[in-house]
């Protein structure tokens, strides 16, 4: 009986700690992508960027559980892979939006070019809950000609109590749909 009572106290304390609001931390301040991933970058192509696209990546910096009474916070790692073996991939924008559709942060000061088969990442720490339960990234890209479609994914990682959870969200190409 004593063990049950102690377990209830532990769970109550844990629930209180989880519901406390921590101040929002700034995601990936300095150094930026340009410095952190300088080995993955190359000079901007001098040719016209004739091919372009965009990816929408849903992410979850926070997830409501237990009928919305408890919130689990997750770190987010957004990875953008140039899947081309021969052409550079130009990233024009990496923008992070919150649940309400408001831009939280833009991770590029200017466009950058990724070497073939290279990768860059953006990290949002667990303590940065600015995105909320409906956060997302938009990645705009371009190339000088025919290119393998980039691979854009987000890895969320976090814990609740003694459990740890990780899951992936794949980017979806943005396509205009409507009447034919």
TIVO-2410 file (N, C-alpha, C; in nm, 3 decimals):
# residues 180
REC num residu      c1      c2      c3 atome chaine
REC   1      X   0.082  -0.119   0.000     N      A
REC   1      X   0.000   0.000   0.000    CA      A
REC   1      X   0.087   0.126   0.000     C      A
REC   2      X   0.197   0.120   0.076     N      A
REC   2      X   0.287   0.234   0.084    CA      A
REC   2      X   0.350   0.262  -0.053     C      A
REC   3      X   0.382   0.155  -0.128     N      A
REC   3      X   0.441   0.172  -0.261    CA      A
REC   3      X   0.343   0.237  -0.357     C      A
REC   4      X   0.217   0.204  -0.345     N      A
REC   4      X   0.115   0.263  -0.432    CA      A
REC   4      X   0.103   0.412  -0.402     C      A
REC   5      X   0.099   0.446  -0.275     N      A
REC   5      X   0.087   0.586  -0.235    CA      A
REC   5      X   0.209   0.665  -0.283     C      A
REC   6      X   0.329   0.610  -0.269     N      A
REC   6      X   0.451   0.678  -0.315    CA      A
REC   6      X   0.448   0.694  -0.467     C      A
REC   7      X   0.399   0.593  -0.537     N      A
REC   7      X   0.388   0.602  -0.682    CA      A
REC   7      X   0.292   0.713  -0.724     C      A
REC   8      X   0.182   0.728  -0.652     N      A
REC   8      X   0.086   0.834  -0.681    CA      A
REC   8      X   0.148   0.971  -0.657     C      A
REC   9      X   0.225   0.986  -0.549     N      A
REC   9      X   0.294   1.113  -0.522    CA      A
REC   9      X   0.393   1.144  -0.634     C      A
REC  10      X   0.468   1.042  -0.676     N      A
REC  10      X   0.566   1.061  -0.783    CA      A
REC  10      X   0.497   1.106  -0.911     C      A
REC  11      X   0.388   1.041  -0.947     N      A
REC  11      X   0.315   1.079  -1.069    CA      A
REC  11      X   0.258   1.219  -1.058     C      A
REC  12      X   0.208   1.257  -0.941     N      A
REC  12      X   0.153   1.391  -0.924    CA      A
REC  12      X   0.262   1.496  -0.939     C      A
REC  13      X   0.378   1.471  -0.881     N      A
REC  13      X   0.491   1.565  -0.894    CA      A
REC  13      X   0.535   1.574  -1.040     C      A
REC  14      X   0.545   1.460  -1.106     N      A
REC  14      X   0.585   1.457  -1.247    CA      A
REC  14      X   0.485   1.534  -1.332     C      A
REC  15      X   0.356   1.515  -1.310     N      A
REC  15      X   0.253   1.586  -1.386    CA      A
REC  15      X   0.265   1.737  -1.365     C      A
REC  16      X   0.289   1.779  -1.240     N      A
REC  16      X   0.306   1.923  -1.212    CA      A
REC  16      X   0.427   1.979  -1.284     C      A
REC  17      X   0.537   1.907  -1.282     N      A
REC  17      X   0.657   1.953  -1.351    CA      A
REC  17      X   0.635   1.963  -1.501     C      A
REC  18      X   0.564   1.868  -1.559     N      A
REC  18      X   0.540   1.869  -1.703    CA      A
REC  18      X   0.447   1.982  -1.745     C      A
REC  19      X   0.357   2.023  -1.658     N      A
REC  19      X   0.262   2.128  -1.694    CA      A
REC  19      X   0.319   2.267  -1.673     C      A
REC  20      X   0.432   2.277  -1.603     N      A
REC  20      X   0.493   2.408  -1.583    CA      A
REC  20      X   0.544   2.460  -1.716     C      A
REC  21      X   0.524   2.586  -1.739     N      A
REC  21      X   0.571   2.648  -1.863    CA      A
REC  21      X   0.715   2.693  -1.845     C      A
REC  22      X   0.800   2.647  -1.934     N      A
REC  22      X   0.937   2.693  -1.935    CA      A
REC  22      X   0.948   2.808  -2.033     C      A
REC  23      X   1.038   2.903  -2.010     N      A
REC  23      X   1.054   3.011  -2.107    CA      A
REC  23      X   1.100   2.955  -2.240     C      A
REC  24      X   1.047   3.009  -2.348     N      A
REC  24      X   1.083   2.962  -2.481    CA      A
REC  24      X   1.229   2.994  -2.509     C      A
REC  25      X   1.301   2.894  -2.555     N      A
REC  25      X   1.441   2.913  -2.591    CA      A
REC  25      X   1.449   2.949  -2.738     C      A
REC  26      X   1.553   3.016  -2.775     N      A
REC  26      X   1.574   3.049  -2.914    CA      A
REC  26      X   1.632   2.927  -2.985     C      A
REC  27      X   1.575   2.895  -3.102     N      A
REC  27      X   1.624   2.782  -3.179    CA      A
REC  27      X   1.746   2.823  -3.259     C      A
REC  28      X   1.842   2.736  -3.264     N      A
REC  28      X   1.965   2.750  -3.343    CA      A
REC  28      X   2.003   2.894  -3.372     C      A
REC  29      X   2.053   2.964  -3.273     N      A
REC  29      X   2.095   3.102  -3.294    CA      A
REC  29      X   2.224   3.100  -3.375     C      A
REC  30      X   2.333   3.153  -3.325     N      A
REC  30      X   2.458   3.152  -3.400    CA      A
REC  30      X   2.540   3.033  -3.357     C      A
REC  31      X   2.621   2.974  -3.437     N      A
REC  31      X   2.640   3.004  -3.577    CA      A
REC  31      X   2.526   2.948  -3.663     C      A
REC  32      X   2.508   3.005  -3.779     N      A
REC  32      X   2.402   2.964  -3.869    CA      A
REC  32      X   2.443   2.847  -3.956     C      A
REC  33      X   2.353   2.813  -4.046     N      A
REC  33      X   2.376   2.703  -4.139    CA      A
REC  33      X   2.502   2.725  -4.221     C      A
REC  34      X   2.525   2.849  -4.261     N      A
REC  34      X   2.640   2.881  -4.346    CA      A
REC  34      X   2.772   2.842  -4.278     C      A
REC  35      X   2.781   2.863  -4.147     N      A
REC  35      X   2.903   2.829  -4.076    CA      A
REC  35      X   2.905   2.682  -4.032     C      A
REC  36      X   2.795   2.637  -3.977     N      A
REC  36      X   2.787   2.501  -3.924    CA      A
REC  36      X   2.808   2.396  -4.032     C      A
REC  37      X   2.754   2.420  -4.150     N      A
REC  37      X   2.759   2.321  -4.257    CA      A
REC  37      X   2.841   2.370  -4.376     C      A
REC  38      X   2.945   2.447  -4.350     N      A
REC  38      X   3.027   2.501  -4.459    CA      A
REC  38      X   3.085   2.391  -4.547     C      A
REC  39      X   3.113   2.275  -4.492     N      A
REC  39      X   3.166   2.163  -4.570    CA      A
REC  39      X   3.064   2.104  -4.666     C      A
REC  40      X   2.936   2.126  -4.642     N      A
REC  40      X   2.830   2.076  -4.730    CA      A
REC  40      X   2.793   2.175  -4.839     C      A
REC  41      X   2.844   2.297  -4.829     N      A
REC  41      X   2.804   2.402  -4.921    CA      A
REC  41      X   2.907   2.422  -5.031     C      A
REC  42      X   2.860   2.479  -5.142     N      A
REC  42      X   2.945   2.511  -5.256    CA      A
REC  42      X   2.906   2.649  -5.307     C      A
REC  43      X   2.979   2.698  -5.405     N      A
REC  43      X   2.948   2.830  -5.462    CA      A
REC  43      X   2.813   2.826  -5.531     C      A
REC  44      X   2.744   2.940  -5.528     N      A
REC  44      X   2.616   2.951  -5.597    CA      A
REC  44      X   2.638   2.933  -5.747     C      A
REC  45      X   2.553   2.857  -5.815     N      A
REC  45      X   2.567   2.839  -5.959    CA      A
REC  45      X   2.550   2.973  -6.033     C      A
REC  46      X   2.626   2.991  -6.139     N      A
REC  46      X   2.615   3.114  -6.217    CA      A
REC  46      X   2.504   3.103  -6.323     C      A
REC  47      X   2.460   2.981  -6.355     N      A
REC  47      X   2.354   2.961  -6.452    CA      A
REC  47      X   2.219   2.999  -6.392     C      A
REC  48      X   2.121   3.016  -6.479     N      A
REC  48      X   1.984   3.048  -6.437    CA      A
REC  48      X   1.926   2.927  -6.364     C      A
REC  49      X   1.858   2.954  -6.253     N      A
REC  49      X   1.791   2.849  -6.176    CA      A
REC  49      X   1.656   2.822  -6.240     C      A
REC  50      X   1.652   2.728  -6.334     N      A
REC  50      X   1.532   2.703  -6.413    CA      A
REC  50      X   1.435   2.603  -6.352     C      A
REC  51      X   1.477   2.534  -6.248     N      A
REC  51      X   1.391   2.433  -6.184    CA      A
REC  51      X   1.375   2.475  -6.038     C      A
REC  52      X   1.253   2.466  -5.987     N      A
REC  52      X   1.234   2.502  -5.846    CA      A
REC  52      X   1.119   2.422  -5.786     C      A
REC  53      X   1.114   2.420  -5.655     N      A
REC  53      X   1.009   2.350  -5.584    CA      A
REC  53      X   1.008   2.391  -5.438     C      A
REC  54      X   0.918   2.330  -5.364     N      A
REC  54      X   0.906   2.359  -5.221    CA      A
REC  54      X   0.857   2.234  -5.149     C      A
REC  55      X   0.897   2.222  -5.024     N      A
REC  55      X   0.851   2.113  -4.939    CA      A
REC  55      X   0.783   2.170  -4.815     C      A
REC  56      X   0.677   2.103  -4.774     N      A
REC  56      X   0.608   2.132  -4.648    CA      A
REC  56      X   0.640   2.015  -4.556     C      A
REC  57      X   0.688   2.047  -4.435     N      A
REC  57      X   0.725   1.941  -4.340    CA      A
REC  57      X   0.653   1.965  -4.208     C      A
REC  58      X   0.550   1.885  -4.178     N      A
REC  58      X   0.486   1.898  -4.047    CA      A
REC  58      X   0.580   1.846  -3.938     C      A
REC  59      X   0.591   1.921  -3.828     N      A
REC  59      X   0.675   1.879  -3.716    CA      A
REC  59      X   0.596   1.900  -3.587     C      A
REC  60      X   0.645   1.840  -3.482     N      A
REC  60      X   0.573   1.845  -3.355    CA      A
REC  60      X   0.672   1.879  -3.244     C      A
REC  61      X   0.683   2.009  -3.212     N      A
REC  61      X   0.770   2.047  -3.102    CA      A
REC  61      X   0.702   2.019  -2.969     C      A
REC  62      X   0.570   2.008  -2.972     N      A
REC  62      X   0.491   1.971  -2.853    CA      A
REC  62      X   0.376   1.883  -2.897     C      A
REC  63      X   0.339   1.790  -2.810     N      A
REC  63      X   0.225   1.702  -2.836    CA      A
REC  63      X   0.141   1.699  -2.709     C      A
REC  64      X   0.011   1.723  -2.723     N      A
REC  64      X  -0.080   1.716  -2.610    CA      A
REC  64      X  -0.120   1.570  -2.588     C      A
REC  65      X  -0.113   1.526  -2.463     N      A
REC  65      X  -0.152   1.390  -2.429    CA      A
REC  65      X  -0.241   1.392  -2.306     C      A
REC  66      X  -0.293   1.278  -2.271     N      A
REC  66      X  -0.379   1.263  -2.155    CA      A
REC  66      X  -0.494   1.364  -2.160     C      A
REC  67      X  -0.568   1.360  -2.272     N      A
REC  67      X  -0.684   1.447  -2.295    CA      A
REC  67      X  -0.648   1.595  -2.283     C      A
REC  68      X  -0.527   1.630  -2.329     N      A
REC  68      X  -0.484   1.769  -2.331    CA      A
REC  68      X  -0.435   1.822  -2.198     C      A
REC  69      X  -0.428   1.739  -2.096     N      A
REC  69      X  -0.386   1.784  -1.963    CA      A
REC  69      X  -0.235   1.785  -1.946     C      A
REC  70      X  -0.165   1.710  -2.028     N      A
REC  70      X  -0.020   1.700  -2.018    CA      A
REC  70      X   0.038   1.728  -2.157     C      A
REC  71      X   0.151   1.796  -2.160     N      A
REC  71      X   0.217   1.827  -2.286    CA      A
REC  71      X   0.355   1.762  -2.285     C      A
REC  72      X   0.387   1.692  -2.392     N      A
REC  72      X   0.520   1.636  -2.410    CA      A
REC  72      X   0.592   1.721  -2.514     C      A
REC  73      X   0.714   1.764  -2.481     N      A
REC  73      X   0.791   1.849  -2.571    CA      A
REC  73      X   0.901   1.766  -2.639     C      A
REC  74      X   0.927   1.796  -2.765     N      A
REC  74      X   1.023   1.722  -2.845    CA      A
REC  74      X   1.124   1.816  -2.909     C      A
REC  75      X   1.245   1.767  -2.924     N      A
REC  75      X   1.341   1.839  -3.009    CA      A
REC  75      X   1.309   1.802  -3.153     C      A
REC  76      X   1.346   1.890  -3.244     N      A
REC  76      X   1.320   1.867  -3.386    CA      A
REC  76      X   1.451   1.886  -3.461     C      A
REC  77      X   1.486   1.790  -3.544     N      A
REC  77      X   1.600   1.804  -3.635    CA      A
REC  77      X   1.545   1.793  -3.777     C      A
REC  78      X   1.551   1.902  -3.850     N      A
REC  78      X   1.510   1.904  -3.990    CA      A
REC  78      X   1.634   1.878  -4.074     C      A
REC  79      X   1.628   1.775  -4.160     N      A
REC  79      X   1.741   1.742  -4.248    CA      A
REC  79      X   1.700   1.763  -4.393     C      A
REC  80      X   1.785   1.833  -4.467     N      A
REC  80      X   1.762   1.857  -4.609    CA      A
REC  80      X   1.878   1.795  -4.685     C      A
REC  81      X   1.848   1.694  -4.768     N      A
REC  81      X   1.948   1.618  -4.840    CA      A
REC  81      X   1.943   1.652  -4.989     C      A
REC  82      X   2.057   1.682  -5.047     N      A
REC  82      X   2.066   1.693  -5.192    CA      A
REC  82      X   2.083   1.551  -5.245     C      A
REC  83      X   1.980   1.499  -5.312     N      A
REC  83      X   1.982   1.362  -5.361    CA      A
REC  83      X   2.047   1.351  -5.499     C      A
REC  84      X   2.098   1.461  -5.552     N      A
REC  84      X   2.164   1.459  -5.682    CA      A
REC  84      X   2.310   1.422  -5.667     C      A
REC  85      X   2.356   1.341  -5.759     N      A
REC  85      X   2.497   1.302  -5.758    CA      A
REC  85      X   2.583   1.402  -5.835     C      A
REC  86      X   2.519   1.487  -5.917     N      A
REC  86      X   2.597   1.573  -6.005    CA      A
REC  86      X   2.570   1.722  -5.993     C      A
REC  87      X   2.452   1.765  -5.948     N      A
REC  87      X   2.417   1.907  -5.947    CA      A
REC  87      X   2.406   1.962  -5.805     C      A
REC  88      X   2.444   2.089  -5.789     N      A
REC  88      X   2.418   2.154  -5.661    CA      A
REC  88      X   2.268   2.183  -5.645     C      A
REC  89      X   2.224   2.186  -5.523     N      A
REC  89      X   2.086   2.218  -5.488    CA      A
REC  89      X   2.088   2.352  -5.416     C      A
REC  90      X   2.012   2.447  -5.465     N      A
REC  90      X   2.007   2.579  -5.402    CA      A
REC  90      X   1.890   2.584  -5.306     C      A
REC  91      X   1.917   2.619  -5.181     N      A
REC  91      X   1.810   2.638  -5.082    CA      A
REC  91      X   1.783   2.787  -5.074     C      A
REC  92      X   1.660   2.824  -5.105     N      A
REC  92      X   1.621   2.965  -5.104    CA      A
REC  92      X   1.562   3.009  -4.971     C      A
REC  93      X   1.495   2.915  -4.904     N      A
REC  93      X   1.429   2.950  -4.777    CA      A
REC  93      X   1.412   2.825  -4.693     C      A
REC  94      X   1.437   2.839  -4.564     N      A
REC  94      X   1.404   2.738  -4.463    CA      A
REC  94      X   1.331   2.815  -4.355     C      A
REC  95      X   1.198   2.808  -4.356     N      A
REC  95      X   1.117   2.888  -4.264    CA      A
REC  95      X   1.040   2.796  -4.169     C      A
REC  96      X   1.036   2.837  -4.043     N      A
REC  96      X   0.969   2.762  -3.936    CA      A
REC  96      X   0.843   2.839  -3.896     C      A
REC  97      X   0.729   2.772  -3.896     N      A
REC  97      X   0.600   2.832  -3.865    CA      A
REC  97      X   0.537   2.766  -3.744     C      A
REC  98      X   0.456   2.842  -3.669     N      A
REC  98      X   0.389   2.786  -3.552    CA      A
REC  98      X   0.251   2.733  -3.588     C      A
REC  99      X   0.181   2.685  -3.488     N      A
REC  99      X   0.047   2.628  -3.505    CA      A
REC  99      X  -0.050   2.724  -3.572     C      A
REC 100      X  -0.033   2.854  -3.549     N      A
REC 100      X  -0.124   2.954  -3.605    CA      A
REC 100      X  -0.081   3.003  -3.743     C      A
REC 101      X   0.026   2.945  -3.799     N      A
REC 101      X   0.072   2.985  -3.931    CA      A
REC 101      X   0.163   3.106  -3.931     C      A
REC 102      X   0.204   3.153  -3.813     N      A
REC 102      X   0.294   3.268  -3.803    CA      A
REC 102      X   0.438   3.219  -3.814     C      A
REC 103      X   0.519   3.287  -3.896     N      A
REC 103      X   0.658   3.248  -3.908    CA      A
REC 103      X   0.731   3.277  -3.777     C      A
REC 104      X   0.795   3.174  -3.725     N      A
REC 104      X   0.870   3.183  -3.601    CA      A
REC 104      X   1.015   3.223  -3.630     C      A
REC 105      X   1.072   3.163  -3.733     N      A
REC 105      X   1.211   3.191  -3.764    CA      A
REC 105      X   1.243   3.153  -3.909     C      A
REC 106      X   1.329   3.234  -3.971     N      A
REC 106      X   1.382   3.203  -4.103    CA      A
REC 106      X   1.529   3.167  -4.083     C      A
REC 107      X   1.570   3.050  -4.126     N      A
REC 107      X   1.704   3.000  -4.096    CA      A
REC 107      X   1.810   3.036  -4.200     C      A
REC 108      X   1.772   3.104  -4.308     N      A
REC 108      X   1.871   3.145  -4.407    CA      A
REC 108      X   1.874   3.296  -4.420     C      A
REC 109      X   1.993   3.353  -4.417     N      A
REC 109      X   2.010   3.496  -4.441    CA      A
REC 109      X   2.006   3.524  -4.590     C      A
REC 110      X   2.057   3.429  -4.669     N      A
REC 110      X   2.061   3.437  -4.815    CA      A
REC 110      X   2.060   3.293  -4.868     C      A
REC 111      X   2.025   3.274  -4.994     N      A
REC 111      X   2.027   3.137  -5.050    CA      A
REC 111      X   2.166   3.074  -5.038     C      A
REC 112      X   2.168   2.943  -5.023     N      A
REC 112      X   2.292   2.865  -5.018    CA      A
REC 112      X   2.281   2.749  -5.116     C      A
REC 113      X   2.396   2.700  -5.162     N      A
REC 113      X   2.400   2.587  -5.256    CA      A
REC 113      X   2.464   2.467  -5.187     C      A
REC 114      X   2.396   2.353  -5.192     N      A
REC 114      X   2.448   2.230  -5.134    CA      A
REC 114      X   2.521   2.151  -5.242     C      A
REC 115      X   2.634   2.095  -5.204     N      A
REC 115      X   2.708   2.006  -5.292    CA      A
REC 115      X   2.623   1.882  -5.322     C      A
REC 116      X   2.653   1.812  -5.432     N      A
REC 116      X   2.585   1.685  -5.455    CA      A
REC 116      X   2.600   1.590  -5.335     C      A
REC 117      X   2.494   1.522  -5.302     N      A
REC 117      X   2.486   1.425  -5.192    CA      A
REC 117      X   2.515   1.483  -5.055     C      A
REC 118      X   2.511   1.613  -5.039     N      A
REC 118      X   2.537   1.673  -4.908    CA      A
REC 118      X   2.407   1.702  -4.834     C      A
REC 119      X   2.421   1.738  -4.707     N      A
REC 119      X   2.305   1.759  -4.620    CA      A
REC 119      X   2.329   1.879  -4.530     C      A
REC 120      X   2.222   1.952  -4.498     N      A
REC 120      X   2.224   2.053  -4.393    CA      A
REC 120      X   2.110   2.023  -4.298     C      A
REC 121      X   2.122   2.073  -4.176     N      A
REC 121      X   2.020   2.048  -4.074    CA      A
REC 121      X   1.986   2.176  -3.999     C      A
REC 122      X   1.865   2.177  -3.945     N      A
REC 122      X   1.820   2.280  -3.853    CA      A
REC 122      X   1.776   2.206  -3.727     C      A
REC 123      X   1.818   2.257  -3.612     N      A
REC 123      X   1.783   2.193  -3.484    CA      A
REC 123      X   1.700   2.288  -3.400     C      A
REC 124      X   1.587   2.238  -3.351     N      A
REC 124      X   1.502   2.312  -3.258    CA      A
REC 124      X   1.505   2.234  -3.126     C      A
REC 125      X   1.560   2.291  -3.019     N      A
REC 125      X   1.572   2.217  -2.893    CA      A
REC 125      X   1.437   2.191  -2.825     C      A
REC 126      X   1.436   2.094  -2.739     N      A
REC 126      X   1.316   2.056  -2.666    CA      A
REC 126      X   1.255   2.174  -2.591     C      A
REC 127      X   1.337   2.262  -2.541     N      A
REC 127      X   1.288   2.375  -2.462    CA      A
REC 127      X   1.225   2.485  -2.548     C      A
REC 128      X   1.241   2.478  -2.679     N      A
REC 128      X   1.182   2.577  -2.769    CA      A
REC 128      X   1.044   2.528  -2.811     C      A
REC 129      X   0.942   2.578  -2.745     N      A
REC 129      X   0.805   2.533  -2.773    CA      A
REC 129      X   0.726   2.637  -2.854     C      A
REC 130      X   0.798   2.729  -2.919     N      A
REC 130      X   0.731   2.834  -2.996    CA      A
REC 130      X   0.645   2.778  -3.108     C      A
REC 131      X   0.683   2.664  -3.165     N      A
REC 131      X   0.608   2.607  -3.277    CA      A
REC 131      X   0.476   2.546  -3.234     C      A
REC 132      X   0.473   2.486  -3.117     N      A
REC 132      X   0.350   2.425  -3.068    CA      A
REC 132      X   0.319   2.291  -3.133     C      A
REC 133      X   0.194   2.250  -3.119     N      A
REC 133      X   0.153   2.117  -3.166    CA      A
REC 133      X   0.132   2.110  -3.316     C      A
REC 134      X   0.124   2.222  -3.382     N      A
REC 134      X   0.103   2.222  -3.527    CA      A
REC 134      X   0.213   2.292  -3.603     C      A
REC 135      X   0.336   2.284  -3.554     N      A
REC 135      X   0.449   2.352  -3.617    CA      A
REC 135      X   0.480   2.289  -3.753     C      A
REC 136      X   0.547   2.367  -3.838     N      A
REC 136      X   0.588   2.314  -3.968    CA      A
REC 136      X   0.701   2.396  -4.025     C      A
REC 137      X   0.770   2.336  -4.120     N      A
REC 137      X   0.875   2.401  -4.197    CA      A
REC 137      X   0.832   2.410  -4.342     C      A
REC 138      X   0.877   2.514  -4.411     N      A
REC 138      X   0.866   2.522  -4.555    CA      A
REC 138      X   1.007   2.542  -4.607     C      A
REC 139      X   1.045   2.457  -4.703     N      A
REC 139      X   1.177   2.463  -4.763    CA      A
REC 139      X   1.160   2.491  -4.912     C      A
REC 140      X   1.210   2.605  -4.958     N      A
REC 140      X   1.208   2.639  -5.100    CA      A
REC 140      X   1.344   2.609  -5.159     C      A
REC 141      X   1.345   2.542  -5.275     N      A
REC 141      X   1.471   2.503  -5.337    CA      A
REC 141      X   1.469   2.532  -5.487     C      A
REC 142      X   1.586   2.528  -5.549     N      A
REC 142      X   1.598   2.550  -5.693    CA      A
REC 142      X   1.724   2.481  -5.744     C      A
REC 143      X   1.731   2.466  -5.876     N      A
REC 143      X   1.848   2.406  -5.941    CA      A
REC 143      X   1.859   2.462  -6.083     C      A
REC 144      X   1.974   2.442  -6.143     N      A
REC 144      X   1.998   2.496  -6.277    CA      A
REC 144      X   1.936   2.410  -6.387     C      A
REC 145      X   1.898   2.289  -6.357     N      A
REC 145      X   1.839   2.200  -6.457    CA      A
REC 145      X   1.783   2.077  -6.388     C      A
REC 146      X   1.757   1.976  -6.468     N      A
REC 146      X   1.699   1.852  -6.416    CA      A
REC 146      X   1.783   1.800  -6.299     C      A
REC 147      X   1.714   1.764  -6.191     N      A
REC 147      X   1.782   1.724  -6.068    CA      A
REC 147      X   1.696   1.622  -5.994     C      A
REC 148      X   1.761   1.533  -5.921     N      A
REC 148      X   1.687   1.441  -5.834    CA      A
REC 148      X   1.617   1.523  -5.726     C      A
REC 149      X   1.492   1.488  -5.697     N      A
REC 149      X   1.417   1.563  -5.597    CA      A
REC 149      X   1.487   1.553  -5.462     C      A
REC 150      X   1.500   1.666  -5.391     N      A
REC 150      X   1.564   1.662  -5.258    CA      A
REC 150      X   1.484   1.574  -5.162     C      A
REC 151      X   1.551   1.530  -5.057     N      A
REC 151      X   1.486   1.454  -4.951    CA      A
REC 151      X   1.484   1.543  -4.827     C      A
REC 152      X   1.364   1.567  -4.774     N      A
REC 152      X   1.349   1.656  -4.659    CA      A
REC 152      X   1.269   1.580  -4.553     C      A
REC 153      X   1.329   1.564  -4.434     N      A
REC 153      X   1.265   1.492  -4.325    CA      A
REC 153      X   1.291   1.562  -4.193     C      A
REC 154      X   1.204   1.536  -4.097     N      A
REC 154      X   1.224   1.589  -3.962    CA      A
REC 154      X   1.219   1.472  -3.864     C      A
REC 155      X   1.313   1.475  -3.770     N      A
REC 155      X   1.317   1.376  -3.663    CA      A
REC 155      X   1.280   1.446  -3.534     C      A
REC 156      X   1.178   1.396  -3.467     N      A
REC 156      X   1.138   1.449  -3.337    CA      A
REC 156      X   1.184   1.348  -3.230     C      A
REC 157      X   1.239   1.401  -3.120     N      A
REC 157      X   1.287   1.315  -3.013    CA      A
REC 157      X   1.255   1.380  -2.879     C      A
REC 158      X   1.202   1.301  -2.787     N      A
REC 158      X   1.171   1.355  -2.654    CA      A
REC 158      X   1.134   1.244  -2.559     C      A
REC 159      X   1.105   1.283  -2.438     N      A
REC 159      X   1.070   1.185  -2.337    CA      A
REC 159      X   0.957   1.233  -2.249     C      A
REC 160      X   0.893   1.137  -2.188     N      A
REC 160      X   0.787   1.164  -2.092    CA      A
REC 160      X   0.800   1.060  -1.983     C      A
REC 161      X   0.825   1.106  -1.863     N      A
REC 161      X   0.850   1.011  -1.754    CA      A
REC 161      X   0.976   0.934  -1.785     C      A
REC 162      X   0.968   0.803  -1.777     N      A
REC 162      X   1.085   0.720  -1.805    CA      A
REC 162      X   1.090   0.674  -1.951     C      A
REC 163      X   0.989   0.713  -2.031     N      A
REC 163      X   0.986   0.671  -2.171    CA      A
REC 163      X   1.048   0.775  -2.263     C      A
REC 164      X   1.112   0.728  -2.368     N      A
REC 164      X   1.168   0.816  -2.470    CA      A
REC 164      X   1.104   0.780  -2.604     C      A
REC 165      X   1.078   0.881  -2.684     N      A
REC 165      X   1.005   0.861  -2.808    CA      A
REC 165      X   1.078   0.933  -2.921     C      A
REC 166      X   1.077   0.871  -3.037     N      A
REC 166      X   1.134   0.933  -3.157    CA      A
REC 166      X   1.044   0.896  -3.275     C      A
REC 167      X   1.022   0.992  -3.362     N      A
REC 167      X   0.945   0.964  -3.482    CA      A
REC 167      X   0.987   1.060  -3.592     C      A
REC 168      X   0.957   1.022  -3.716     N      A
REC 168      X   0.999   1.098  -3.833    CA      A
REC 168      X   0.878   1.149  -3.907     C      A
REC 169      X   0.891   1.269  -3.962     N      A
REC 169      X   0.789   1.327  -4.048    CA      A
REC 169      X   0.857   1.358  -4.182     C      A
REC 170      X   0.801   1.306  -4.288     N      A
REC 170      X   0.860   1.328  -4.420    CA      A
REC 170      X   0.802   1.453  -4.484     C      A
REC 171      X   0.889   1.527  -4.551     N      A
REC 171      X   0.844   1.645  -4.624    CA      A
REC 171      X   0.759   1.605  -4.742     C      A
REC 172      X   0.665   1.691  -4.772     N      A
REC 172      X   0.575   1.668  -4.885    CA      A
REC 172      X   0.594   1.780  -4.985     C      A
REC 173      X   0.616   1.745  -5.114     N      A
REC 173      X   0.627   1.852  -5.214    CA      A
REC 173      X   0.499   1.935  -5.218     C      A
REC 174      X   0.516   2.066  -5.224     N      A
REC 174      X   0.399   2.154  -5.236    CA      A
REC 174      X   0.359   2.159  -5.382     C      A
REC 175      X   0.236   2.123  -5.408     N      A
REC 175      X   0.182   2.124  -5.544    CA      A
REC 175      X   0.052   2.201  -5.543     C      A
REC 176      X   0.032   2.280  -5.646     N      A
REC 176      X  -0.092   2.353  -5.658    CA      A
REC 176      X  -0.198   2.258  -5.714     C      A
REC 177      X  -0.312   2.250  -5.645     N      A
REC 177      X  -0.421   2.166  -5.692    CA      A
REC 177      X  -0.545   2.251  -5.711     C      A
REC 178      X  -0.634   2.206  -5.795     N      A
REC 178      X  -0.755   2.282  -5.822    CA      A
REC 178      X  -0.826   2.227  -5.944     C      A
REC 179      X  -0.905   2.312  -6.005     N      A
REC 179      X  -0.980   2.270  -6.123    CA      A
REC 179      X  -0.885   2.242  -6.239     C      A
REC 180      X  -0.922   2.143  -6.319     N      A
REC 180      X  -0.843   2.112  -6.439    CA      A
REC 180      X  -0.885   2.195  -6.554     C      A
***
